[in-house]
Amino acid sequence: MTTFWSVWITVITLGTIFGIAAILIWCLKDKMGVEEGEDMGHEYDGIRELNNPLPKWWTYLFFSAFLFSAVYLALFPGLGNFPGLLGWTSSPQQVRTVAELNAAIESAQDNKQLDQYARELDSSDKFYGESFKRLAYNEAGTDYKPTAEIASDPAALKVGQNLFLQNCSQCHGSDARGQKGFPNLTDSAWLYGGEPEAILTTIKDGRHGAMPAWGELLGEDGTRDVVSYVLSLSGRKVNAREAAAGKIRFASCIACHGTDGKGNPAFGAPDLTDNDWLFGDSRADVTETVMYGRQGVMPAWGNILGEDKVQLVAAYVWSLSNSQSTAQQK
């Protein structure tokens, strides 16, 4: 926070408190020159006004609020950049990367600092950490269970679902069916492979899919032809002449999508012969993809969730498209 805003907040906060206190003290003084309880000479709708002071309980309550606010503002941050005498913070405020966040949390935990986020993580790890390990590890406690085995445990699957809802549903939806630009995790279409190991790698290390922009190289006509050919691969009716010309130009695309257009999980290149379209299946959507490219980023959750939780989330995600296999193992 800049010095200007720090001073501004401090002045507004203290000015409001002292201003209300001054009004209260002013109201406690009798300035009417009339004895307490005497008639003030005002009448409205048969009700006459008497010179009565503020109720004692109301006055005491108000002054107690002033005292509480003074103690609170002294102990906790609230006046601009003043950190408070206790040094309490809600979370590390100056971090810019996950690595910096983890380092700040570890430092706060080691030094017993009053960082609320670090303290809550510490307490939750102590309370739930063993439960996560028990669900993810084998009986000997030496290694993780196979993903399919974890998915066959209803308790582990429930925990994995809760972790998914907390961390993944913002993009993939609470039902994991995704939305435009975010994959549906309940079907059999996987950009980087739907095997347990591939899912684990995706969640732990993240993915960065890059579809280059071809518009400048292909030109308007070339882009139109390639789009027609790509749409024809999934059985769409297109202009045959455009598709034939696009097939020749598609040679620039086979390095990732293959000669048959079925894609390559090693690059995250999608299968163009099915009806699963991550960024939309209309001609306009596909044209935009070919012309301008796409940048798809799946963040890495390994350093955020930890290995145990990643195993549980991966098992849940795997189970979404392998419900029959999971049911057979139960």
C-alpha positions in Angstrom: 0.0 0.0 0.0 1.4 3.4 -0.9 2.0 6.1 1.7 -0.9 8.2 0.5 -3.5 5.4 0.9 -1.9 4.4 4.2 -2.3 7.9 5.6 -5.8 8.2 4.0 -7.1 5.1 5.7 -5.5 6.0 9.0 -7.0 9.5 9.0 -10.5 8.3 8.0 -10.5 5.5 10.6 -9.3 7.5 13.5 -11.3 10.6 12.5 -14.5 8.6 12.4 -13.8 7.1 15.9 -12.8 10.3 17.5 -15.6 12.2 15.8 -18.3 9.8 17.1 -16.7 9.9 20.5 -16.8 13.7 20.5 -20.5 13.7 19.5 -21.3 11.3 22.3 -19.5 13.4 24.9 -21.2 16.5 23.7 -24.6 14.8 24.0 -23.9 13.8 27.6 -23.6 17.5 28.6 -26.8 19.4 29.5 -26.8 22.6 27.4 -30.5 23.4 27.6 -30.5 25.1 31.1 -33.4 22.9 32.2 -33.3 20.6 35.2 -33.1 16.8 34.5 -36.6 15.4 34.0 -38.2 18.9 33.4 -40.6 19.6 30.6 -38.8 21.0 27.5 -42.0 22.8 26.3 -42.3 20.6 23.2 -45.4 18.6 22.4 -46.1 16.4 19.4 -49.2 14.2 19.0 -49.9 14.4 22.7 -46.4 13.4 23.7 -44.3 15.9 25.6 -40.5 16.0 25.6 -38.6 15.8 28.9 -35.0 16.7 29.5 -33.7 13.1 30.0 -30.1 12.1 29.5 -28.9 9.2 27.4 -29.4 5.7 29.0 -26.4 4.7 31.1 -26.3 1.2 29.5 -26.2 2.7 26.0 -23.4 5.1 27.0 -21.3 2.3 28.6 -21.8 0.1 25.6 -20.7 2.9 23.2 -17.5 3.6 25.3 -16.8 -0.1 25.5 -16.9 -0.1 21.7 -14.4 2.7 21.6 -12.1 0.8 24.0 -12.4 -2.4 21.9 -11.6 -0.6 18.7 -8.5 1.1 20.2 -7.1 -2.3 21.5 -7.9 -4.0 18.2 -6.3 -1.3 16.0 -3.2 -1.5 18.3 -2.8 -5.3 18.2 -3.9 -6.1 14.6 -3.2 -4.4 11.2 -6.0 -2.0 10.3 -4.4 1.5 10.2 -2.8 1.7 6.8 0.7 0.1 6.7 0.9 -0.3 10.5 1.4 -4.1 11.1 0.0 -4.2 14.6 1.8 -5.0 17.8 1.2 -8.8 17.5 2.5 -9.0 14.0 -0.5 -10.9 12.8 -1.2 -11.3 9.1 -4.0 -13.1 7.2 -1.6 -14.5 4.6 1.7 -13.6 2.8 0.8 -10.5 0.9 3.8 -9.8 -1.2 4.4 -13.1 -2.9 4.1 -13.4 -6.7 4.8 -17.1 -7.3 3.9 -20.4 -5.8 7.5 -21.0 -4.8 7.5 -17.7 -2.9 4.2 -18.5 -1.2 5.5 -21.9 -0.1 8.7 -20.4 1.2 6.8 -17.7 3.1 4.5 -20.3 4.7 7.4 -22.5 5.7 9.2 -19.6 7.2 6.1 -18.5 9.2 5.5 -22.1 10.4 9.2 -22.5 11.5 9.3 -19.1 13.2 5.9 -19.5 14.9 4.7 -16.3 13.3 1.1 -15.2 13.5 0.3 -15.9 9.8 -3.3 -17.1 9.8 -3.0 -19.0 6.5 0.2 -20.7 7.5 -1.3 -21.7 10.9 -4.4 -23.1 9.4 -2.3 -25.1 6.9 -0.2 -26.4 9.7 -3.2 -27.4 11.8 -5.0 -29.0 8.8 -1.9 -31.0 7.9 -1.7 -32.3 11.4 -5.4 -33.1 11.5 -5.9 -34.5 8.0 -2.4 -35.4 6.9 -2.5 -39.0 8.3 -5.9 -39.5 6.7 -4.6 -38.6 3.3 -1.7 -40.9 3.7 -3.8 -43.8 4.9 -6.1 -43.4 1.8 -3.3 -43.0 -0.7 -0.6 -45.4 0.6 -0.5 -49.2 0.5 -0.8 -51.1 3.8 3.0 -51.2 4.3 3.1 -47.4 3.9 6.0 -47.6 1.6 4.4 -46.5 -1.7 1.3 -45.2 -3.2 -1.5 -47.5 -4.2 -2.3 -47.9 -7.9 -4.7 -45.2 -9.1 -7.4 -47.8 -9.9 -7.1 -49.2 -6.4 -7.5 -45.8 -4.8 -10.5 -45.2 -7.0 -12.1 -48.4 -5.8 -12.1 -47.1 -2.2 -15.4 -45.0 -1.6 -13.7 -43.0 1.2 -10.7 -42.1 -1.0 -13.0 -41.3 -3.9 -15.1 -39.0 -1.7 -12.0 -37.1 -0.5 -10.7 -36.8 -4.0 -14.1 -35.4 -5.1 -14.0 -32.8 -2.3 -10.5 -31.8 -3.3 -11.6 -31.6 -6.9 -14.6 -29.3 -6.0 -12.3 -27.0 -3.9 -9.5 -26.7 -6.5 -10.6 -27.8 -10.0 -14.3 -27.1 -10.4 -13.7 -23.4 -11.2 -12.5 -24.4 -14.6 -13.8 -27.9 -15.2 -17.2 -27.4 -13.4 -18.6 -29.2 -10.4 -19.7 -32.0 -12.6 -16.3 -32.1 -14.3 -17.8 -31.7 -17.7 -15.8 -28.6 -18.5 -16.7 -25.7 -20.7 -15.4 -24.0 -23.8 -11.6 -24.0 -23.5 -11.6 -26.4 -20.5 -11.7 -30.2 -21.1 -14.6 -32.5 -20.2 -13.1 -35.1 -17.8 -16.0 -37.5 -17.9 -15.6 -38.7 -21.6 -12.8 -40.7 -23.3 -11.2 -37.8 -25.1 -7.9 -37.0 -23.5 -5.4 -34.5 -25.0 -2.4 -36.0 -23.1 -3.8 -39.5 -22.5 -6.3 -40.9 -20.0 -4.0 -43.4 -18.4 -3.5 -43.1 -14.6 0.2 -42.1 -15.1 -0.7 -39.4 -17.7 -3.5 -38.0 -15.4 -1.1 -37.9 -12.4 1.5 -36.0 -14.5 -1.1 -33.6 -15.8 -2.3 -32.7 -12.3 1.1 -32.7 -10.6 3.2 -30.8 -13.2 0.5 -29.0 -15.3 0.3 -28.7 -19.0 0.9 -25.9 -21.5 -0.7 -26.6 -24.9 0.3 -24.3 -27.7 -1.4 -24.4 -31.1 0.5 -22.0 -33.4 -1.2 -19.4 -35.4 -1.3 -20.3 -39.1 -3.4 -17.4 -40.5 -0.5 -15.3 -41.7 1.3 -18.2 -43.3 -1.8 -19.8 -45.0 -3.6 -16.6 -45.9 -7.4 -16.2 -46.0 -8.0 -18.8 -48.8 -5.6 -21.3 -47.3 -7.1 -21.0 -43.9 -10.6 -21.6 -45.4 -9.4 -24.7 -47.2 -7.7 -26.2 -44.1 -10.7 -25.6 -42.0 -12.9 -27.3 -44.6 -10.6 -30.3 -44.6 -10.4 -30.5 -40.8 -14.2 -30.4 -40.5 -14.4 -33.1 -43.1 -12.3 -35.4 -41.0 -15.1 -35.6 -38.4 -17.7 -36.3 -41.1 -19.0 -32.8 -41.6 -20.4 -31.8 -45.0 -18.0 -29.3 -46.6 -17.0 -27.9 -50.0 -15.2 -30.8 -51.7 -12.9 -28.5 -53.6 -11.9 -26.6 -50.5 -11.3 -29.8 -48.6 -9.1 -31.3 -51.3 -7.0 -28.2 -51.4 -6.9 -28.1 -47.6 -5.7 -31.7 -47.4 -2.5 -30.6 -49.3 -2.0 -27.7 -47.0 -2.6 -29.9 -44.0 0.9 -31.3 -44.5 2.0 -28.5 -42.2 -0.1 -29.9 -39.4 0.8 -33.6 -39.5 3.8 -33.1 -37.3 1.4 -32.8 -34.4 -1.9 -34.1 -35.5 -0.6 -37.0 -37.6 -1.2 -37.9 -41.2 -4.7 -39.2 -40.3 -5.5 -36.3 -38.1 -5.9 -38.4 -35.0 -3.6 -36.3 -32.9 -0.7 -37.2 -30.6 -1.0 -37.3 -26.8 2.8 -36.6 -26.5 2.2 -33.1 -27.7 -1.4 -32.7 -26.5 -2.5 -32.4 -30.1 -6.2 -33.3 -30.3 -7.9 -35.9 -32.4 -9.6 -34.1 -35.3 -11.6 -37.0 -36.5 -14.0 -37.2 -33.5 -16.7 -34.8 -32.4 -14.9 -33.5 -29.3 -13.9 -29.9 -29.8 -12.3 -28.1 -26.9 -12.7 -24.6 -28.3 -15.9 -25.1 -30.2 -16.9 -27.0 -33.3 -18.5 -24.3 -35.4 -16.7 -23.2 -38.6 -16.1 -19.8 -37.0 -14.5 -21.4 -33.9 -12.2 -23.7 -35.9 -11.3 -20.8 -38.2 -10.3 -18.8 -35.2 -8.2 -21.7 -33.9 -6.3 -22.1 -37.2 -5.8 -18.4 -37.8 -4.8 -17.2 -34.4 -3.8 -20.4 -32.6 -4.7 -21.4 -29.0 -2.8 -21.3 -25.7 -4.2 -23.8 -23.1 -2.6 -23.8 -19.6 -3.3 -26.3 -16.9 -1.6 -25.1 -13.7 0.7 -27.4 -11.8 -0.9 -28.6 -8.5 2.0 -30.7 -7.1 3.5 -27.8 -5.1 0.0 -26.6 -4.0 -1.8 -29.7 -3.0 1.1 -32.0 -2.2 1.7 -35.5 -3.5 -0.9 -37.3 -1.3 -3.7 -35.1 -2.4 -2.6 -35.2 -6.0 -2.9 -39.0 -5.8 -6.5 -38.8 -4.5 -7.6 -36.2 -7.1 -6.0 -38.2 -9.9 -7.9 -41.3 -8.7 -11.2 -39.3 -8.7 -10.6 -37.8 -12.2 -9.6 -41.3 -13.6 -12.8 -42.8 -12.1 -15.0 -40.2 -13.9 -14.3 -41.8 -17.3 -13.7 -45.3 -16.0 -16.8 -45.8 -13.8 -17.3 -49.3 -15.1 -13.8 -50.4 -14.2 -14.1 -48.8 -10.8 -17.4 -50.6 -10.2 -15.9 -54.0 -11.1 -13.1 -53.6 -8.6 -15.4 -52.7 -5.7 
